[in-house]
Amino acid sequence: MADTKSRAKTRAKPALVATAVAAAAGAAAAGAARARKSNEGKDEMTIEATQTVQDAAQKTQAFFGDVNERAKVAADKTAKVVEELADIARGNVEALVASSKVAAKGAETLGQDAAEYGRKRFEEASATLRGLSEAKTPADFFRLQSEYAKNAFDSFVAESAKASETMVKLAGEVAEPITSRYSVAAERVKGLANT
């Protein structure tokens, strides 16, 4: 009996082994199918991920290309504005120098005129003083003194009017280069603001 049981177990074993082998083969086939499906899914995911990365890279390159182009345009505009402002500043300095030259020449002329007036006044005062010292009567003395005072006052009024006129003219000549430069600079700055 022990022998029969042992044979039955041995016979049962191949059936069990066959069932186990079949189950293992089925499981292996199912695993292989899942692995194929998994590999196909991985391949699809890899392709999709690669495509997404390539699309993102193209969009990024396009974005940075656009930003780079805009930055170049902005840099060119800024360079033109800086160049224009430097030119405006150079013109302003030239106008200031021209105005200063006119002012210096005018001041020199005013100084010469004042020196000439002072020289004439001194000569007239000296002549009057000689005339006063030679006066024989008090009436002659007061007449000479009155004439001198009247001439001195008239001369002073005339010289003051001349000096005022010269100063007004000079102020206009000094302001002219700056005024015209202001007009030019204002137009150019308006032009810059519109670009």
C-alpha positions in Angstrom: 0.0 0.0 0.0 2.7 2.3 0.8 3.9 1.5 -2.6 0.7 2.3 -4.2 0.4 5.5 -2.4 3.9 6.4 -3.4 3.1 5.6 -7.0 -0.1 7.5 -6.8 1.8 10.4 -5.4 4.4 10.1 -8.1 1.6 9.9 -10.8 -0.1 12.8 -9.1 3.1 14.8 -9.2 3.4 14.8 -12.9 -0.1 16.1 -13.2 0.6 18.6 -10.5 3.9 19.5 -12.2 2.1 19.8 -15.6 -0.5 22.0 -14.0 2.1 24.0 -12.3 4.2 24.2 -15.4 1.1 25.2 -17.4 0.2 27.8 -14.7 3.8 29.1 -14.7 3.8 29.2 -18.5 0.5 31.0 -18.5 1.8 33.4 -15.9 5.0 33.9 -17.9 3.0 34.5 -21.0 0.8 36.9 -19.2 3.9 38.6 -17.7 5.5 38.7 -21.1 2.3 40.3 -22.5 2.2 42.8 -19.7 5.9 43.4 -20.2 5.3 43.9 -24.0 2.4 46.2 -23.2 4.6 48.0 -20.5 7.4 48.3 -23.0 5.0 49.6 -25.7 3.6 52.1 -23.1 7.1 53.1 -22.1 8.0 53.6 -25.8 4.9 55.7 -26.3 5.7 57.7 -23.2 9.3 58.1 -24.3 8.2 59.3 -27.7 5.6 61.7 -26.2 8.1 63.0 -23.6 10.7 63.5 -26.4 8.1 65.3 -28.5 7.1 67.5 -25.5 10.7 68.4 -24.7 11.4 69.2 -28.4 8.2 71.4 -28.6 9.2 73.2 -25.3 12.7 73.7 -26.7 11.4 75.2 -29.9 9.0 77.5 -28.0 11.8 78.5 -25.7 14.1 79.2 -28.6 11.4 81.2 -30.3 10.6 83.1 -27.1 14.2 84.0 -26.4 14.8 84.8 -30.1 11.9 87.3 -29.9 13.2 88.7 -26.6 16.7 89.0 -28.1 15.3 90.8 -31.2 13.3 93.2 -29.0 16.4 93.8 -26.8 18.5 94.6 -29.9 15.8 97.0 -31.2 15.6 98.6 -27.7 19.4 98.8 -27.5 19.6 100.5 -31.0 16.9 103.0 -30.0 18.7 103.7 -26.7 22.0 104.2 -28.5 20.3 106.6 -31.0 18.7 108.5 -28.1 22.0 108.8 -26.2 23.8 109.9 -29.4 21.1 112.5 -30.1 21.3 113.8 -26.5 25.1 114.0 -26.7 24.7 116.0 -29.9 22.1 118.3 -28.2 24.4 118.8 -25.2 27.3 119.6 -27.5 25.2 122.2 -29.4 24.1 123.7 -26.1 27.7 124.1 -25.0 28.6 125.7 -28.3 25.7 128.1 -27.9 26.8 128.9 -24.3 30.4 129.5 -25.6 29.1 131.8 -28.4 26.9 133.7 -25.9 29.9 134.0 -23.5 32.0 135.4 -26.3 29.3 138.0 -27.1 29.0 138.9 -23.4 32.8 139.3 -23.0 33.0 141.5 -26.1 30.1 143.6 -24.9 31.6 143.9 -21.4 34.9 145.0 -23.1 33.0 147.6 -25.1 31.1 148.9 -22.1 34.4 149.1 -20.2 36.0 151.0 -23.0 33.0 153.4 -23.3 33.1 154.0 -19.5 36.9 154.7 -19.6 36.4 157.1 -22.5 33.5 158.8 -20.7 35.7 159.1 -17.5 38.6 160.5 -19.5 36.3 163.2 -21.2 34.8 164.1 -17.8 38.2 164.5 -16.3 39.4 166.7 -19.2 36.2 168.8 -18.9 36.5 169.1 -15.1 40.2 170.1 -15.5 39.3 172.8 -18.1 36.4 174.0 -15.9 38.7 174.2 -12.9 41.2 176.3 -14.9 38.3 178.5 -16.0 37.0 178.9 -12.4 40.5 179.8 -11.2 40.7 182.5 -13.9 37.2 184.0 -13.1 37.5 187.7 -12.2 34.1 188.2 -10.6 31.9 186.0 -8.5 29.3 186.3 -11.3 31.7 184.8 -13.8 32.6 182.1 -11.3 29.0 181.0 -10.7 28.2 181.2 -14.4 31.1 178.9 -15.2 30.1 176.6 -12.4 26.5 176.4 -13.6 27.6 175.7 -17.1 29.9 172.9 -15.9 27.1 171.4 -13.7 24.6 171.6 -16.6 27.0 170.1 -19.1 28.1 167.4 -16.6 24.4 166.5 -15.9 23.5 166.5 -19.6 26.6 164.4 -20.4 25.7 162.0 -17.6 22.1 161.6 -18.8 23.3 161.0 -22.4 26.0 158.5 -21.3 23.5 156.7 -19.1 21.0 156.4 -21.9 23.7 155.2 -24.3 24.9 152.7 -21.7 21.3 151.5 -21.1 20.8 151.1 -24.8 24.1 149.2 -25.2 23.2 146.9 -22.3 19.8 146.1 -23.7 21.2 145.4 -27.1 24.0 143.3 -25.5 21.5 141.3 -23.4 19.6 140.5 -26.6 22.8 139.5 -28.4 23.9 137.4 -25.4 20.5 135.6 -25.2 20.2 135.1 -29.0 22.5 132.0 -29.3 20.9 130.4 -26.2 17.4 131.2 -27.3 17.8 129.8 -30.8 19.6 126.7 -29.4 16.7 126.2 -26.9 14.3 126.1 -29.8 16.4 123.6 -31.8 17.0 121.4 -28.7 13.3 121.5 -27.8 12.3 120.3 -31.2 14.9 117.5 -31.2 13.8 116.4 -27.7 10.2 116.3 -28.9 11.3 114.2 -31.8 13.1 111.8 -29.4 10.0 111.5 -27.3 8.0 110.5 -30.3 10.3 107.6 -31.3 
